Amino acid sequence: MRRTTVSQKSLDDTYRRRAIAPGTARFWAWVFAPPQIRPALLGIFALLAEWQALMDPATEAGVARIKLAWWQEEMDRLAAGAPLHPIGRYLGQLSAARDIDFAALNGTLAAVAEQVAGVPIERGVDLATHANFLWGKPHLVALRSGDASLVECAAALAAGDYLARAIEGYRRDAGVGRVPFAVDELQSAGIESADLAALEPPQRLRDYLSRLRAKAAAHYERALQTPQGRQRAIGRHMLVLAAIGLRQISAGRGPSAEPRLRETFAAWRIARRAAAGK
């Protein structure tokens, strides 16, 4: 049974800025999201920002593991209605908190832990599942929806995001002994660990990354096309992220870059049409 916790009606500015820094893709996704999901989406984005920082290669792995263990306990407390962290208290006091499946975030934390530990993805067919836990399912927690088209949209968006992030940061990951790509694909392409760390990637790696960019673009396109009618209006923040991601990967830009004006305008057009169910 949920217990009453200390109220925190608004999210602390520090966590808010990390979650939706002005000008970022998440900021525009939040701005264009339906008003009724913005409070929960802000909290989920805040959690993802904290956990993303733990996955950064600059964060010492031992420190990240300790913090992840604490976050696991915090998610249990949040599910029980007694969170301690400012983000947890913010989420716990939302009017929709009783309808939010916070326990579903345990899968995301487990995926984050695998990233921190450098657990390799052995097969390419398993990458999408891992990506979905990392970047897809949290969207559904915020949406409080199990609609099949939104589930598929979130999974496609997550796959695109994972590949885009991996392409942008693979060299930093390699520097701490992590490999963000599927092992079987790297072996098939003849790519060695030294290739991933090289300042000048060999041609075989450049070809592989080019194929991954095409895959990421295809995932983003699928995310944009999947929801129909009313579901497009409900999940339009995901369409905004997919639209920006597609244009960035197509231009050879990584997801850490702020969206350019033309990318933001394209996302706004998609959000406006989605709000009308188009």
N, C-alpha and C positions, 0 to 999 in steps of 0.2 A: 504494500500500500504506500502511495506517495505521502511524504510528510511535507508540511509547510516549511518553506525555507525563507531565508532573508531575501526580501524583494530587491531586485536590481532591474528597474524598469528600462534603463537604456544601457547599451554596451559601452564600456570604457573607451575613451577616444583612442588610446594606444592600440587596442585590439581592433577597433573599427578601422583605423588607418591601415593596419596590416591586412585586414580582410578585404577591404574595397578601397584601396588607395585611388584617389581621383585620377582618371585618365586610363586606368587599367581595364583589361577585358572584364574582370569580375565586377568592377565598378559599373560598367555599362550594362552588364547582365543584370545586376541588382536594380539599377535605375529602370530598366525596361521590363522587369518582372511584374506580374500582377501584384497589386498592392497587398492582397491578403496573404501572400507568401513571403513578402520581403522581410518581415521580422525573423522568421525561422531561417530564411536563406542567409541573412546577415550572420546569424550565429553559426550556421554550418560552414560558411566561408571563413569565419574567424577560426574555427577548429582546424580547417584544412590549412590555413596559413601557419598556424602553430606547428602542425605535424609536418608540413612541407619543410619548415626550417630544420626540423630534426633529420630529415632525409638529405639535407644539403651536405655535400662532401666536406665542407669546412667545419661541420659539427663533429666533435670527437665521438666516436662510436659508443664508447662506454657511457658518456654523459647522455647520449641519445637513448640508450637502452634503459637507463635509470628513469629518465623522464617519461618514456613510453610506458613503463610499468606503473608509474604514478597516474598517467592518463587512463590506463585500463581501469584502475580503481575509481578514477573520477567518473568514467562512463557508467560504471556500476552504481555509483552514488547518484548520478543524474537519473538513471533509469528508476532508482528507488525514491527519487524526489528530494535528495539531500546533497546536492553538489556543493563544492567548496570554491572552485575556480570562478573568477568573474564571468567567463564565457558560459560555464555550466550554470551559474546562478541566473544569468540572463535567459538562457534557453529554458530553464526550469520554471520561470515565472510567466512564460508566454501563455496566452489564453488557450492556444492549441496544444500545449505541452502534453496533455493527457492523450492526445491522438497521435503523437510523434513516436515512432519506434526507435528510440535512442539506442536500443540494444543492437540494432542493425549496424551501428558504427563500429562494433567490435571487429567485424570483418575488415573494415578499413584500417583499423589499428594493427591488425595482424599482418596486413599487406605492407603497411609502413615498416613494421618490425622486420619483415623479410628484406625490404629495400635497404634498411640500415645494416643488416647482417650480411648483405651482399649475396643472398641466396639466389643462385642463377635460375633463369627460366630455361629449362632444358629444351622445350619444344615450342616452336612457333605457334602451334595450335592452343597452347596454354596462356599465351601472352594476353589475349583479350580478357580472359577471366581475371587475371591478376590486375589488369588495368581497370576493369570494372569495379573491383573492390576499392581500388585506390581513388579513382576519380569519378566513377559513375553512380554507385549506390548512394553516396551522400546527397546527390541531387534528389533522389527519390524520397529520402528521409525528410528533406525540406518540403517537398511537394505533398507528402503524405498520400502517395498514390501508388497503386499497383497496376495501373492501366498498361496493357501490353505494349501499346505504341510508345508510351513514355519510357517504359523499361528499355525498349529497343533503342530509342533515341539516346538515352543516358549511356547505354553500353557502347554505341557507335561513337558518341562524343568522347567517352573515356578512352577508347582505343586510339582515336586521333590525337587526343591530348598526350597520351603516354608516348606515342611515337615521336610527336613533335618535341616533347621535353627530352626524350632520349637522344634524338638527333642533335639537339642544341647542347646537351651537357655530357655526352658520352666520354669526352676526353677527361673532364674533371672526375667523373666516376672511375675511369680507368686509373687515375692517379691514386685512388684509395683502394684499388683492388676490386672494384665493382664492374659488372658487365650488364648494362641495361637491355641488351638485345638477346634474342633466343639463341642458345648455344648451337642447336642443330642448323640454324640458318647461317651462322658465322662459319661453321665447319664446311657447309656446302659451298660457301663463297670463298673459302680458302683464306679467311681472315684470322690472324693471330692476335694475341693480347698486345704484342708490341705495335701492331698496326693501329690499335685504338688509342695508344698513348702518343703516337707520332705527331709531331707538330705539323708535318705535311703528310696528309693521308695518302696512302698508295691508291692507284687507280682502282683496284678491286674493292677497296673500302668506299671510294667515291661512288662507284657504280651501285654498291649495296645501299648506301645512304639515299641515292637517287630513287631507288625502288621503294625504299621506306617512305620517302616523301610522297610518292604516288599513292601508296597505301593509306597514309594519313589523310591525304586529300579525299580519297574514296570514302573513308570512314566519316569525315566531316560532311560530305555530300549526303551520305545515307542518313546521318542525324538530321540534316535539314529537311529531308524528304519524308521521314517516317511518320511523325504525328500528323493527323488530319483533323479538320474541323475544330471542334471545341478543344481538343487536346493540344492543338497548336497554341491556342490562347493561354492555356494553363501552363504549358512548359516552354513558353517563349524565351525565358532567360537562357535555356539550353540552346535554342536556335541562334541567339545572339552570340554565344560562345563559339558555336560551330561556324557561324558566318565569319567571325573574326579569325578563328583558327585556320579556316580554309584559305582565306586571302593571305594570311601571314605565311603559311607553309608554301603556298604557290609562288610567293615573292621571295622565298628563301630566307624569311625572317623567323626568328624563334619566338616562343610564347612569352619570354621575359620582356620582349620589346612592347612598348606602349602602342596601342592601335593608332594608325595614322587616320587622318580625317576621312579619307575615302573609305577606309575599313569601318570606321565608326558609323559613317552615313549609311553604308550598306547594311550594317546590323540594325540601325534604326528603321530602315525601310522594311526589313524582314519582321522586326518586332511589331511594327504598326500593322502590317498585313496579317500577322499571326493573331493579333488582338481582335481582328475582325473575322478570324477563322479561315483565312485564306492562305 
